[in-house]
Structures are given as structure tokens and as C-alpha cells.
Amino acid sequence: MSETIQAGMPAPDGNMKTLQAEKLSAAASAQKFDVIVVGAGPAGNAAAYTLAKAGLAVLQLERGEAPGSKNVQGAILYSDALERIIPDFRDSAPLERHIIEQRMWVLDDESYIGTTFRSNDFNKPPHNRYTIIRAKFDKWFSKKVREAGALVICEVTVRELLRSKQGKVIGVEVDRELGNIYADVVILADGVNSTLARKAGFREELKPKDVALAVKEIHFLPRDVVESRFNIGKDEGVVIEMLGKITQGMMGTGFLYANKDSISIGVGCMLSDFMAQKTTPFELLERTKAHPAIKPLLQGGEMKEYSAHLIPEGGYHAIPQVYGDGWLIVGDSGMFVNAVHREGSNLAMTTGRIAAETVIELYAAKKAMSAHNLAAYKQRLDGSFVMDDMKKYKNLPDIFHTNKQFFTTYPELLNRSAYTLLMVDGKGKRAKENAIFNSFRERRTLFGMLGDAFKLWRAIR
């Protein structure tokens, strides 16, 4: 038995039954587990926690120094998805602020036009959404996984999946002295790149048009400054979603979140657009921060953390086969991100939980982890909000890929129209309305605008 596995064994406590501890110890000795989960992000943690709570012998492998070590960015946590896994998470999770206000901005070079929704109903517990710092949150979630009884080993790279002569996945090959580790089923939660799935032929190579490259920074400010700047009280938060000319004609969006004593700012565009243009992600973020509407919100802040990562945004048509003989795919590995609403962590945790529940039911029924039986995972997904939302917006990526005017022409026209209408300069409103109409017609024909509106309507109805 590997000394590394021995050293990583959790001791039995009030959160892990002695029987489960003995089962896990025996599994470690034999290097044969009920389930191996690869990855310790939201999807992997959701799966490992659910499985361990059910008493299964679970091994979770993470290549980072610690869960969350690769994630410094701020993010949004959706309560419902986590509450279904850990009902009392609010008692101990490192939450930043609960969100009471959502702003949507469409920007040109000098201004923005947008909408704001703020409700005191979101100020009443149990709160619906929170801002979080992923590095802190992932570590907390991993601790809960260990307390549930799973064995978690970090700084381990899984080289490839082990297959039987019949092609069934029977375990993983890892680096260091661990060698080969076996399991009845392997759950892949190793991120958007999912090298394991690609090497095994479960998924195609990533297409640049299906993935976005996002860059984020965290700017630290005194808590009272954050609250004054966003007109919020203690523990209240604001989210600003942005699109328009900040992406320099590329398909993408920006965002800004108010944390306890910091602000998360970021922007992301499709990798295919970055490849076609000479703008770097860093330059794009610098231009975003310099926008007249954004710069004052960050003024005086100290930038301490910067990160860049890939986000799967290919939509429904980019989802690969998510189950097979002895394996399941969850989270970003399965391209489960709703880019329109910037929802990812809730889809990750939900797919991880559903995968775990599928395995638990098969174990309870003493059924094999065959492709036929694991197909129940896909059936469960098809009946969930995850696939419903993915299907709803399945045609949007193609529309935005083929018509970049949604990120250039229309934002500029909307902002100039608002400026023209609100400028009091001795000209009548009828003349101003005619000028606005003519500006739209000159930049985009009437039939072109009607066609764009119809395509957009069809894609989201």
C-alpha cells in the first residue's frame, strides 16, 4: 500500500461512521475504491461529498496544492444548488455578501445604458445568491468532503484512465508513488480541458469557438468604502454584468462583483476571437478598468490577485457524451455553463450531485457500473433545469458568432440615442427622434435590424 494514501487517511469522527472508516481503510490498503472523483472544484466536491455521505469509499484526487489553490477569483454562489447538498452551509461557508441588486450595462466607449433591479426581498434570509472568493470557498467545501468520509489527496496528476480489455474504465494511473488505483466508477470533474476525457476519446479536442478566456482581478478596499460606493449595507452585495465595446468587437462580456472588502472585476471573450485579433486578455481588462463608468468604482483599490482561466461557453451543442462504461463527466468537463446568465457553479454542483445520486442508487440496487446503467445519469440531467436551460439557449452562440454587431454597433447606437434624447439643446424631440431613427438606419438597415431581432427572439423564446 502507498505510504501517501496511508498518510492521507481521515480519522473517524462524529461525521463519519466507524463502519465507513473501516471500509475506506480497507479500500486504501487494496487501492480499490467504490468511486474515484478526479478534481476538487464545485462539481467534484459536490459528487465526492454526496457519495461519502452515503457511506461509499470515495477517493478524490486534485492536482493543485490544495482545493482552490488554482482559483483566486471572486465568483457567484447560487444557494439552491448547494443547499440541496449541504442544507446548513450558511453556518460555516466563507460567504462574502448576499446579492440584493443586479445591474445590466450596455457600454460604448464613453457611457453606458442599462437596467437595475434591487429588491429588499433578496435581503431576507435565506438569501438566494452570494459573492464568494473561490480560493476560500473551495477549501471549505473540501473540508466538508473530508468530514463526510472521503479520502482527498492533492498534488496528484492523473495521467490516464485505466481500461479493461473490454474497454471499461476500472481506475486511474497517477504520478508519484501511487501507481494504479482502481474503482468501480470514475467521475471526471477535471475542468474544461478535461485531458483525461480527451485522451480516452470520450470528448473531442476543445474548439476555440466553444471556449472563452476570462481574466479577473480582485481590488481590495476598506469595507465601508465598498458599501458607500455601491449604496449597500453590511453584508449586502451588488453584481454588474456588462457587454458592449469593452470587448473591442469580440464576443464576450464583463462583470463586477462587490465583496466584503474587495471588488472582483473581469472580462472574457471567445478564444477564437482572441486568436483572430492582436489584443491580449490583459490589455482588454486594462481597457475595461479605464472605462469612465468603471474606473470610479475601482479608484483607490489595491490590486492583489490576478487570474486567467478558460470557461466552456459552446452551449448545448458542445456537450459531449457524459456517461459510459465505468465513467461519468460532470461540471465544466461536460461543458455545463449557461453563458447567457453567467451561471456555472450551480450547474457544476448540480451535475456533480446528480452523478453521485445515480451511483448511489446503482450501489443500493447492486447493479454494475455499466454504460447501460449509468445512462440513468443522462436521464436525470434531461429532467433537470440544467439541460432545460442549456437547450433554451442552444442557438445563441451561433448567432453571436456570426453577428458581432451585438457587441459593437448596437451598444454604440443605444448609448448615442440616449445621449441625443437627453441632451437639452434647443432642438425639438421630434427632430431628435428622427435623428435617432436615421442613425440606426444608416448603421443597420431596417430589414437588418428586424432580422437581428427575429433571430434573437427565436433563439431565446
TAPE-V514378 format. One line per field, one symbol per residue. phi: phi as a letter, one per 40 degrees, with the letter a starting at -180 (. if undefined). A space follows every 50 residues. Layout:
phi: ???
//
This chain:
phi: .cccccccccccaccacdccccccccccccfbbcabbbhbcdcccccccc ccccgccbbbbbcccadgccbbccabbccdccccbbdbcccbccccbccb bbbbbbbbcbaababbbbbccccbccccbbcbbddccccccccccccchc cbbbfbbccaccbcccgccbibbbcgccgcbbacabbcbcgccfdccccc gcaccccdcbbbbbbbbbbcaddccdcccbfbcdgcbbbbbbahcccfgc ciabaabccdbabcbaaabcccccccbcccdccccccccccdcbdcccdg cbcbbbabacbcbcgdcccccbaacgabbbgddcgcacccbfbbcccccc cccccccccdcccccfbccccccccccccccccbcdcccccdbcccdccc ccbcccbbccdcccccccccccccbgcccccccccccccccccacdcccc cccccccccbc
//
